[in-house]
Amino acid sequence: MTPGFLSLAGKRALVTGGGIGLGHHMAMGLAEAGADLVLVGRRQELLDGVAAEARALGVDAVGIAADVTVEADLQRLAASAGQVDILVNNAGIGLIRPWDTMGPEEWRSIFAINVDAVWRLCQLFAPSMVERGWGRIVNISSVYGLVSGDPANYRSMDWDNPAYVVSKHAVEGITHYLGTRLAKHGVAVNSICPGMFGSEQRTEPIDLETVRVISARTPAGRTGQFEDLKAAVVFLSSPGASFVAGQSVVVDGGWTVW
């Protein structure tokens, strides 16, 4: 049984990018802790599969197909999601491009989902949390929201991911800003900065040599496992996180320590 300070029974969590990859696993972690789910993504069939998996645990779960970069979709989502106690801003993308040749439209497309959507979803769902005096917002950032990234870790590829790195730094800025604004209203806003995790949602495959190099350079000696991330998102979504405000929980096996 989940201890009361970690239990999410009676809470409703909205997870963007909840139909695949890290979002899928974090959503299931929330469901395992007792939260009902609103899963958001572009592909209804993926959302329906995760929702069915969550309902098998005895919680309510629904998938809503929406593009978080489209204002009309966001308005429809806000109108149909119901009461949201926990917002997990997980949807995000990257694009491997040399920094000096990346076009303005490519740059904006990354920021539209990684930054603008995070901000708009907070604007849409945080006010009702403030009114109720309880809420949790968990922004999924990255270790590359804290550091720039060493190309030597990606020896087998020409790794340059400028918009991703800069946009994840912006996610940290949103977290710090809203964390200080909303804490006194009972709404805890924090971020998770994952290190290297396996994920079927990668658009740029990571080869085994890169995984070996990163594992060797990580104090824990391995890449992340989904249970590691589930634990972090459940904690930050829980009653026990009421005194955690504007913080970055780094789940990277020590990657950023040395």
N, C-alpha and C positions, 0 to 999 in steps of 0.2 A: 504494500500500500504506500502511495506517495505521501510523505509528510505534509502537513497542512501548509507549511511555509513554502513548499514547492508545488503544491497541488494547483492545477488549473481547472478543476471541476467548476462548472458554472460559468466559465469564461469563454469568450468567442474570439478566435484568432483569425486574422486575415493575412495570408501569405502570398506575396506576389512571386511569380516564377515557381509556383507550388506544384507544378505538374511534372517536374523533371529535375534530375541532379540534386544539388545540395538543398534546393527548396523542397523537394519531395521528402527528403530525409528529415529536415527540420520540422516540416509539417507533421510527419509521423511522430516525432519526438513530442511535439505539443499534444497530439492526440493521445499518446501513451500516458501523458500527465493529466489527461481528463478534459482537454479543451475541445470545444466544437470548432469546426474549421470552415473558413471561406477561402477556397483556393482560386487563385487568379493566374491566368496565362492566356496565350493566344490559341492553344489547341485544346478544344473541348474534350476530345477523346482521352488525352493524357490526364486532364483534370478529373474526369469521371473515374478513371482507373484508381487514382490516389484517393479520391473521395470514398470509393467502395472499400478500399483497404482500410481507411480510417473508421468507416462505419462498422466494420467487423470488430473493432475494439469497443463498440458500444457508444460512440460519440456521434453527434450529428455532423455531417460534412456535405458541402455543396461546392461545385465548380462553376465559376463564372468566367466565360471567355471574354477577355478584354485586352486591348492594347493600352498599356499604361502611359504611352506617349501621345495618346489621342484624347483631347479634353472631353469630347462627347462620351467616350467610353468610360472615362473617370467619373463623370457625372452620373452615368447609368449605374456604375458600380456602387457609388455612394448611396444611390437611391434604393438599391436592391440588396445590399449586403446585410442590412439589419444592424443591430448594436454590435460594434466592434470594440472589444476591450484590449486587444493585443494586435498591433500592426507590425508585421515583419516585412520590411522593404528589402526583398531579396533579389528581384529581377535586375539583371545587369549583363553587360556585354563588354568585350574588348575587341581590338582590331590591331593586328600586327602590321605596322607601317613604319618606315623611317620617319622620324619626327619632322625632318625638314622637307618632306614631300607630301605629308598628310594634308588632304584638301579640307577646306572649311566645312563642306557638307558632311564629310566623314567625321570630322571632329564634333560637329553639332549632333550628329546621330548618336554618338556615344554619350554625350552629355544629356541628351533628351531622356534616355532611359536610366542612366546611372545617377543623375543629379536632379534634373527637373521633375521627374516622376516621383522621386523620393520626397521632394519639397511639397509637391501638390498633394500627394497622399497624406502627408502630415497635416497640411492645411485643411483637408477634407475631413479627417477622422479625429484629430487631436481635440478640436473644440468640444465635442460631445464627451470625450474623456474628462476634460477639465470640468465640465458641468456636473458630471457624476462624481468627481473627486478621486478617480482611479483610472489608470491606464498604463500601458506599456508600449513603447515603440522601440523596436530593435532594427537598426539599420545594418545591413550586411555590407561591410566594407572589405578590406583586404589588408594583408601585410604591406601591400603596395599603396595603401593609404597612409602609411607611416614612413616608408622608405622608398627609394627610387627604383631599386632592382638592379642587380649586377648581371650584365649580359654573360659573364663567365659561367653562370649557372645554367645557361642554355647554349651549350657549346655546339650542339648539332643543328642549330637554327639561328637565323639572323633576328634575334629577339629585340624588338623595339615596340613598345606598347604605350605610346605617349598619352593618348586620350584616356586610356584606362587608369594609368597611374595618377594623372592630374585629377580626373573625376573622382577617384576614390579618396584623394586628399580632400576634395570638396564635401564628400559624404561625412568625413570626420568633422569638417567645419559645421555642417548642419547639426550633427550630433552634439557638438559642444554648445552651439548657440541655443538650440531648443532644450537641451538638457538643463541649462541654467534658467530658462524662461518658464519651464513647465513643472519643475520639481516641487515647488511650493503648492501646486495644485494636485499633487498625488499622482502625477504622470511622470514615470521614469523613462527617459530617452537615453539610450546607449547604443553602442555599435559592437559588432563582432568582426574581428580582423582575422580571417582564416589564412593559414599558410597553404602549403601544397596539399590538396585533397584530390582524390580520384573523383571524376564526375563525367557522366555520360553527356552532359550538356556542353562540353567544350567544343567550340568551333575550330580551334587550332589544336590538333592532337599533340599531346606531350609524349615523346618517345621514352623508351625504357632507360636510355642513357641519361637523359635529363632527370628522370625520377631517381636514378642511382646517385647522381651528383648532388641533387638537393637533399636526399636522405642522408648522404655522408656529411653534408654541411649543417645538418640539423642536430642539435644536442641530443634529442630523443632518438635519433638514428633511424627515423622512419617518416613517412608521410602520414597525413591525418586519416583517421577512420571516422565514419559517419557518427558513431556513438560519441566521439569527442565533441562534435558540433551540436548534436542533440542536447547534450548536457548543458552547453553554454546557452543555447536559446531558451531552454526551459527555465534555467536560473534567472536570466534577465527578464523573462516574461512573468515570473512568479511573484507572489506577495513578499517573498524573502528579499527581493531586489529593491525594496522601497527606498533604501538609503544609498542607492547607486545612481548617480546622475551625471550624464554627459561623459561617460567613461568609454574607453575602448578595451574590450576584452579580447586579448590576443591569443588565438588558438593555433599555435604554430610550432609546438615542440621545442621552443627556445630559439627559433630561427632569427628573430630580431634582437636577441640578447647579445650575440657576439658578431 
